[in-house]
Amino acid sequence: MVFPLRQRFAGLVGVPVALSLALFTMPVHAALERGDFTGELYTAPGQLFTVKSPLGPRPMLVDGFDRTVGSVTFIDDAGQLFGVVCTPDLDMLAGANIDTEISQAILRNWFRDTAFPAFFASTVPGSTILRDEPGEFEGLPAWIAVMHLPRGAALPHVDPATGGMTRGDSWRGVVVFSRGGHTYLLMTETTVAGSDAGAREFDASAPGWDDFLPKLAQFYVGMTFQSSGPEEEGPRYAQRPAPEAQSREPPPN
């Protein structure tokens, strides 16, 4: 099942600029909208989604949205990184209650045909997908991957050989899923950038290659998502109570 996702995506103005913010810290383009960050809660423009900062109330925050397409990234001074990238669902069956394998194939196509080439490979030359495969994430069909981004670390560091500033490589763990009419990519570093471990090449063939998923699961618990239609009034919480105990109050911190 192949869909011309890149062609369908090309009409969304400003997307590469917005999503390149997920890779490096840079000034936000004047045409892009920025969300609201109050306390530890980030609210995307249009209340598309909310997410609690996993790095406390004062992370380095980089965001940019063109309507319902964009990204937000939280970075700390040690090089830890958590990010959200989102676009509208590009396949009419995305997020539908259909066969799990079909759902995962749709997410795979979005990641391989749209997100990776448009937002990562085009921004960081030499970027590669080291490993990707279907899975589940918090009870949802998902696509899980690790990317290698040469000199793609969020923060620069001093090169001891030259004394100048340089960026190390990034091994970025991601999970992709659909929620509320949008496809989301959550990401984090598989190692802490700037550390001795971060200087080692990531082995995507080793057992435990997806050990970053618990970090992303905790990140996900702090999110709410905009409803996809009138039958789902109010926000959709990432972590919801059992049906008999559901309410519209946010989950406890």
FIFI-228231 format. One line per 5 residues: number of its first residue (from 1); their letters; for each residue x, y, z of C-alpha. Coordinates in pm, whole numbers. Example, Ala and Ser with C-alpha at 12.3 -4.5 7.8 and 13.67 -1.06 7.14 Angstrom:
BEGIN
1 = AS = 1230:-450:780; 1367:-106:714
END
This chain:
BEGIN
1 = MVFPL = 0:0:0; 178:311:-128; 43:665:-110; 191:980:-271; 235:1143:69
6 = RQRFA = 518:1378:-25; 317:1519:-313; 10:1567:-92; 227:1726:175; 403:1968:-59
11 = GLVGV = 115:2215:-54; 154:2288:317; 344:2619:318; 624:2665:569; 636:2307:687
16 = PVALS = 1009:2237:633; 1096:2559:815; 869:2475:1106; 985:2119:1146; 1354:2195:1105
21 = LALFT = 1318:2358:1446; 1292:2010:1589; 1657:1950:1499; 1846:2265:1590; 1794:2573:1801
26 = MPVHA = 1741:2864:1567; 1528:3180:1551; 1165:3113:1471; 1066:3229:1123; 849:3541:1141
31 = ALERG = 565:3374:950; 532:3090:1201; 314:3086:1509; 447:3003:1851; 261:2829:2130
36 = DFTGE = 212:2933:2492; 444:2802:2764; 312:2869:3116; 452:2696:3420; 553:2361:3276
41 = LYTAP = 268:2331:3025; 309:2400:2654; -6:2467:2450; 32:2451:2072; -132:2722:1858
46 = GQLFT = -504:2662:1822; -488:2429:2125; -393:2153:1882; -229:1969:2170; -81:2037:2511
51 = VKSPL = 227:1876:2660; 396:1900:2997; 766:1982:2982; 967:1673:3076; 1262:1899:3163
56 = GPRPM = 1100:2125:3419; 984:2488:3393; 1291:2640:3225; 1403:2429:2931; 1531:2575:2609
61 = LVDGF = 1211:2580:2403; 1206:2580:2023; 875:2577:1839; 707:2684:1519; 371:2610:1357
66 = DRTVG = 211:2685:1024; -155:2638:1111; -189:2272:1213; 162:2162:1113; 469:2214:1326
71 = SVTFI = 688:2110:1615; 803:2188:1964; 1129:2074:2120; 1241:2088:2485; 1618:2089:2545
76 = DDAGQ = 1821:2118:2864; 2179:2233:2916; 2302:1871:2925; 2170:1806:2575; 1864:1605:2672
81 = LFGVV = 1595:1652:2410; 1224:1574:2383; 1024:1677:2080; 682:1661:1918; 628:1686:1543
86 = CTPDL = 278:1681:1399; 86:1712:1073; -274:1643:981; -333:1278:896; -233:1240:532
91 = DMLAG = -425:919:476; -801:909:521; -770:580:713; -511:708:961; -634:666:1315
96 = ANIDT = -940:468:1207; -1046:155:1391; -906:-79:1128; -661:-367:1103; -349:-305:1312
101 = EISQA = -113:-398:1028; -282:-150:794; -261:123:1059; 108:52:1108; 167:58:732
106 = ILRNW = 6:403:711; 232:528:991; 534:369:822; 452:549:496; 412:883:675
111 = FRDTA = 748:838:847; 949:702:554; 789:898:270; 716:1229:439; 863:1296:782
116 = FPAFF = 1212:1154:739; 1295:1289:390; 1125:1626:434; 1214:1714:792; 1532:1526:878
121 = ASTVP = 1726:1415:567; 1673:1750:395; 1793:1939:703; 2083:1720:810; 2272:1577:508
126 = GSTIL = 2369:1214:548; 2082:1132:784; 1977:767:780; 1713:544:934; 1911:282:1125
131 = RDEPG = 1616:67:1218; 1238:93:1200; 960:-154:1260; 593:-182:1358; 488:-187:1719
136 = EFEGL = 238:-62:1973; 270:244:2192; 43:297:2491; -217:69:2335; -204:233:1992
141 = PAWIA = -64:100:1662; 272:269:1615; 585:287:1405; 914:286:1599; 1251:394:1464
146 = VMHLP = 1604:513:1537; 1766:772:1309; 2129:877:1282; 2169:1250:1226; 2536:1340:1160
151 = RGAAL = 2625:1651:1359; 2259:1667:1453; 2292:1704:1831; 2073:1976:1974; 2357:2167:2141
156 = PHVDP = 2708:2248:2020; 3017:2167:2227; 3384:2265:2224; 3600:2050:1999; 3911:1972:2210
161 = ATGGM = 4122:1933:1895; 4048:2277:1752; 3900:2473:2040; 3609:2568:1815; 3241:2488:1852
166 = TRGDS = 3101:2180:1683; 2799:1953:1704; 2814:1584:1779; 2604:1321:1609; 2251:1247:1721
171 = WRGVV = 2092:904:1750; 1727:997:1767; 1465:750:1888; 1113:814:1760; 764:673:1783
176 = VFSRG = 485:762:1538; 110:734:1600; -218:897:1500; -445:1079:1742; -731:1327:1700
181 = GHTYL = -696:1367:1323; -319:1426:1336; -11:1210:1301; 243:1266:1577; 612:1186:1603
186 = LMTET = 763:1190:1952; 1141:1185:1975; 1429:1184:2218; 1801:1117:2216; 1891:751:2265
191 = TVAGS = 2199:876:2454; 2263:1203:2633; 2425:1440:2386; 2766:1564:2493; 2835:1272:2725
196 = DAGAR = 3093:1000:2670; 2807:762:2589; 2672:1010:2337; 3002:1000:2150; 2968:628:2082
201 = EFDAS = 2796:499:1774; 2451:362:1849; 2407:-10:1777; 2057:-49:1633; 2100:-428:1606
206 = APGWD = 2165:-477:1977; 1901:-608:2218; 1721:-323:2385; 1765:-90:2085; 1425:62:2168
211 = DFLPK = 1503:134:2536; 1407:496:2466; 1036:402:2455; 974:427:2832; 1104:786:2822
216 = LAQFY = 867:866:2537; 581:691:2716; 631:918:3018; 644:1217:2784; 319:1103:2620
221 = VGMTF = 135:1077:2952; 174:1456:2986; -13:1525:2660; -370:1605:2563; -498:1608:2206
226 = QSSGP = -758:1812:2024; -1075:1620:1942; -1117:1508:1582; -1491:1573:1558; -1812:1671:1740
231 = EEEGP = -1861:1316:1864; -1548:1362:2077; -1616:1690:2254; -1339:1819:2476; -971:1724:2487
236 = RYAQR = -858:1364:2460; -614:1281:2737; -317:1059:2671; -385:864:2988; -757:811:3040
241 = PAPEA = -951:641:3323; -1164:333:3277; -1491:402:3088; -1703:396:3402; -1481:659:3565
246 = QSREP = -1412:889:3270; -1435:1263:3323; -1309:1575:3151; -1085:1667:3439; -712:1639:3359
251 = PPN = -522:1345:3511; -326:1414:3831; 38:1528:3795
END
